Amino acid sequence: MTLIEGPPPPDWMFDPGTLRYVEGCGLARDQVRAVVTQILAQAGPDALCLSDKPELLALFMALAAEA
């Protein structure tokens, strides 16, 4: 109803460029790690399409490197 009645409240908004969350999309952390590891093995870091977000890329690389 909030959106029907007007614009979203400011606290609902965020800059996706500042997102630093590597888990989610309904997957467990181990599943995310497996997918990212496979992508990196097959296509390298560029396949993550995060060259414009080096901090997030580093977080995904660290996640893939976890034992």
CYANA upper distance limits for C-alpha pairs under 8 A (distance plus 0.5 A):
  1 MET  CA      5 GLU  CA      6.59
  2 THR  CA      6 GLY  CA      6.81
  2 THR  CA      7 PRO  CA      8.04
  2 THR  CA      8 PRO  CA      7.31
  3 LEU  CA      7 PRO  CA      6.22
  3 LEU  CA      8 PRO  CA      6.23
  8 PRO  CA     12 TRP  CA      6.89
  8 PRO  CA     13 MET  CA      8.16
  9 PRO  CA     13 MET  CA      7.93
 15 ASP  CA     19 LEU  CA      7.77
 17 GLY  CA     53 LYS  CA      7.53
 19 LEU  CA     56 LEU  CA      8.01
 20 ARG  CA     55 GLU  CA      8.04
 20 ARG  CA     56 LEU  CA      6.01
 20 ARG  CA     59 LEU  CA      8.12
 21 TYR  CA     56 LEU  CA      8.28
 22 VAL  CA     32 VAL  CA      8.45
 22 VAL  CA     56 LEU  CA      8.27
 22 VAL  CA     59 LEU  CA      7.55
 22 VAL  CA     60 PHE  CA      6.92
 22 VAL  CA     63 LEU  CA      8.47
 23 GLU  CA     27 LEU  CA      7.74
 23 GLU  CA     28 ALA  CA      7.82
 23 GLU  CA     29 ARG  CA      6.41
 23 GLU  CA     32 VAL  CA      7.13
 24 GLY  CA     28 ALA  CA      7.84
 24 GLY  CA     29 ARG  CA      8.34
 24 GLY  CA     32 VAL  CA      8.43
 27 LEU  CA     31 GLN  CA      6.33
 27 LEU  CA     32 VAL  CA      6.65
 28 ALA  CA     32 VAL  CA      6.86
 29 ARG  CA     33 ARG  CA      6.62
 30 ASP  CA     34 ALA  CA      6.67
 31 GLN  CA     35 VAL  CA      6.74
 32 VAL  CA     36 VAL  CA      6.58
 33 ARG  CA     37 THR  CA      6.40
 33 ARG  CA     63 LEU  CA      6.51
 33 ARG  CA     64 ALA  CA      5.78
 34 ALA  CA     38 GLN  CA      6.64
 34 ALA  CA     64 ALA  CA      7.88
 35 VAL  CA     39 ILE  CA      6.72
 36 VAL  CA     40 LEU  CA      6.61
 36 VAL  CA     60 PHE  CA      7.76
 36 VAL  CA     64 ALA  CA      6.67
 37 THR  CA     41 ALA  CA      6.60
 37 THR  CA     64 ALA  CA      5.62
 37 THR  CA     65 ALA  CA      8.47
 38 GLN  CA     42 GLN  CA      6.62
 39 ILE  CA     43 ALA  CA      6.24
 39 ILE  CA     44 GLY  CA      7.17
 39 ILE  CA     45 PRO  CA      8.41
 39 ILE  CA     47 ALA  CA      7.39
 39 ILE  CA     48 LEU  CA      8.08
 40 LEU  CA     44 GLY  CA      4.66
 40 LEU  CA     45 PRO  CA      6.04
 40 LEU  CA     47 ALA  CA      7.71
 40 LEU  CA     48 LEU  CA      8.39
 43 ALA  CA     47 ALA  CA      6.23
 44 GLY  CA     48 LEU  CA      8.40
 45 PRO  CA     49 CYS  CA      8.13
 45 PRO  CA     57 LEU  CA      8.33
 45 PRO  CA     61 MET  CA      8.45
 46 ASP  CA     50 LEU  CA      7.52
 46 ASP  CA     51 SER  CA      7.33
 48 LEU  CA     57 LEU  CA      8.17
 50 LEU  CA     54 PRO  CA      7.13
 50 LEU  CA     56 LEU  CA      7.55
 50 LEU  CA     57 LEU  CA      6.09
 51 SER  CA     57 LEU  CA      7.58
 53 LYS  CA     57 LEU  CA      6.73
 54 PRO  CA     58 ALA  CA      6.58
 55 GLU  CA     59 LEU  CA      6.87
 56 LEU  CA     60 PHE  CA      6.85
 57 LEU  CA     61 MET  CA      6.64
 58 ALA  CA     62 ALA  CA      6.56
 59 LEU  CA     63 LEU  CA      6.61
 60 PHE  CA     64 ALA  CA      6.71
 61 MET  CA     65 ALA  CA      6.77
 62 ALA  CA     66 GLU  CA      6.90
